[in-house]
Amino acid sequence: MTTVTRPSRAAVCEQSTLSSVPDRGDRSQPAPLDPPMVPLMVAGTVIWAVIGLGLLAAAAPSAHLRTCLAGFLFGVAMTGFMWARDRRRRRRTTATGRDRPIPASGTGRDDGETNS
């Protein structure tokens, strides 16, 4: 009978370090998606309102109506926040003349090089 020995857990972890990942060359990272959020917020708010009206017409339990009301009110409040965010994003994009906005947090590089 042949016995098979398995490598220790430490040996397996040592072999699977990030340094063993092959270098993919000098690829630039794609621009992050940054779609306008106001249409999404308005759509969600309208959905909550329509569902709430349907439940109201169907004489649904009050807990369901309260949930729809909370979703609608939260959507109205956050739509204003997202409107301001989209306005700031557009202002940053047009001020720099770039096709994508500059990261507001300063974490992105502006010189076209990748973070290594």
Secondary structure, 3 states (H helix, E strand, C coil): CCCCCCCCHHHHHHHCCHHHCCCCCCCCCCCCCCCCCHHHHHHHHHHHHHHHHHHHHCCCCHHHHHHHHHHHHHHHHHHHHHHHHHHHHHHHHHHHCCCCCCCCCCCCCCCCCCCC
